[in-house]
Amino acid sequence: GIGDSTDEPDRAPAMALHAGDVIGLLDHLGWQRVHFVGLVGMGACIAQEVALARPDLVRSMVNMGAWASVDPFLHDQLALFRDIHRDSGFLTFQKHVCLMSFLPAYYNENRDRLLGPAGPWSELNGRYPAHERLVAACLAHDVSARLAQVRTPTLVIHSGQDQVTGPRTTLPLEQGIPGAEGVLMADVAHVVAGREQKAAFARLLLSFLERH
């Protein structure tokens, strides 16, 4: 339901539905043993579902800004993002989610670039029904009872300043996935932003990939 993609409104939103799209694409391309890097939210959760359903496709997995299941705080926060979009429009939603996702210093320096039709989350502009279904998939996501079945080498990055999905939601992933590695980026918010943070993330990622 985003861009030129089509949706299936007769099927209930689910992270496994998106994982099925990824699996279908990888099978079509003939790709196996792919490195999955999930930076913010849904991408990491989709990777979890792929690793559980088709471990042959996943060579390694990075989870950041993710969760095994939503707690009441994350549930209400995601639902609030959705409701603000519905009731106050995309631009108000965008401002709210940017305020929650970036460090104050980064927001102050980049406010004009972050806000507006070309800013973050612009793929949802004018597509509230798609946003509604994406949130429904996020709220329903629950792999907490299946994490022990993941056999994929996994790096879980904990963002110390994340107001959305910080260590509160990422530590259960590190603790639940056998052999998972965990690293704290103490000064990072929900979104890795700025040259220094991106360089630090790249060092962590490349070090992990070199071992897998």
N, C-alpha and C positions, 0 to 999 in steps of 0.2 A: 503493500500500500504506500510505499515511498518512491518518489521518482517515477519511473516508467514501469515499476513492478506492479503486479496484480495481487490482490488479497483474496482470501477465501473466507468471507464473512460467515459462511455456514459451519465453519470449524472453529472450535473454541481456541482462543489464544493460548499458546503454550511455548515454553522455551524449546521443547522437543520438536515443535513444528519448524522453528528456525533451524535447529540442528539438522532436521531432515533435508532442508534446502542445501545446507552446507555439504552434507554427505552426498546428496545427489550431484552437486557440482563437482566434488572431488572424484567421484566415481566416473562421471562423464569425461573429466580431464585425464583420468587414469593415474591420478596422484595418490601416493601413500606416504606414510611416515612424515607428516607435515608438522612443522613447528607452529603451534597456536599461541598467539600473543594477545591476551585480552587485557586492555588497559583500563577501561572505564565501564563497569556495569555489565550490560547484556552480553557483550562479546565474550567475556570471561565465562559467564554462565552458560552460554551456548557451547563453548569449548568443553565444559564439564559434561554436558549431555553427549557430545560427540565422543569424548573419551570413554564414557560408559557404554554407549551403544556400539561403537566401532573402534575399539582400541588399535586396530591395525592401521588406522588412518593417522593416528596422533603420535608423533615421535617425542614431542615434549609439549609442555603447557605452562604458560605464565598466567597467573590470576592476579589482578590488581583492581581495586574498587569493586569487588565482587562479594557474593554471599552464597551460602549453602541453602539458606531459607531466610525469609524476611522476619525480623522482629517487629514488635508494634511500632517502634520509632521509624524504621525504614518504611514499613507499610504506610504509615500516615504521611510520611514525607513524599513518597512517590505519588500517593493519591492526591496530595495537595498540589504537586506540580501539575498533575493532570487537570485538577479542578480550576486552577488559576488560568490555564490555557483555555479551558472551556468557558469560564465566566468572564475573564478579563482580556482575552486575546493573546496571540502569540508573543508580542513584544513584551508584555508584562510578565508572561511566563519566562521568557528568555532572560529578562533582568533578574528575576528571582533566582533562577537556577544558576546564573553566572555568579551572583553574590554568594551562593552556597558552595560553588565549585572551585573558585580561585582564591588565592591569598589576597588580603586587602591591598598589599603593595602592588601586586601584579594587576589587580583590577583598576587601581587608581592610575597606573601608568598606561593602561591599554583600554580604558573604558570606551573610547570612541570606536575602537576596532572591534570590541566584543559585542556591542549593542547595535542592533539594526538588522535589516533583512539579510545581510550577507554574513552575519555573525554566527557563533556556535548554535548548534541545534536548528539551523535554518532549514534542514531537510523536513522538519515538522511544520514549517510555516504553511498555513492553508490546508493542513492535513490532520485536523484534530481526530477524526475517526481512527487513523493509523496510530496516533499517539495513545489514544485510549486503549487500543488493542495491545500495544507494546507494554503499557503499564500493567495491563491485566496479566500478560505473560510473566512480567517481573514479579508481581505479587504472588502468583501461583507457583513460582519456581521453588522446588524443595528437593534437594538431593542429599539432605543431611543423613538419611538412613542408608545411603548408597555410597558415601565417600570412601568407605573401606574397600570398595570394589575397584577403585581407580588404580591402575597399575602404571600409569604414564608418569615419567619423571616430571615433577611439578615444582615451579618456583612461585611462592606466594609473596607478593610485595605489600607491606603494610604502610599506609600513608598516615603519618602521625597527625597531620592537621586536617584530615578529611572529615567534613561535617556531614557527609552523606553515608559513605561506607568506609569507615576507618577500621582500625584493628578490632573493633567490636564485632564486625562481620567477617573480617578476613582471617582472624586467628582460628576460628573453627575450621576453616579450610586447611590451614597448615596442620592443625592437630588431627584432622579426620582423614586426610589423604596419606596413605602409607609412604614413608620416605620423603615427604614433601620438605622442601627447604623454605625457610622464611627469612625475609630481610625487612628491616624497618627503615623507611625513608622518613625521618622524623619531621622534616620541614616541608613536606609535600602535602598539598590539599587533594581534593578529589581528582583534579586534572593536573598532570605534569605540565608545567608551563614555565617558559623562560629558558635561556640557553644553558645556564648552569644546571638546572634540574634535569633538562633533557640529556645533557652530557652524563650526569650521574646515573640516570636510568639506563642509558646506552651501555655504560660500563658494566652494570649489573646484568643486563640482558646478554651482552656478548660473552661475559664470563660464564654464564649459565649455558649458553648455546655451545661454547667450546667444549664443554664436558658432555654434551649430548648430541 
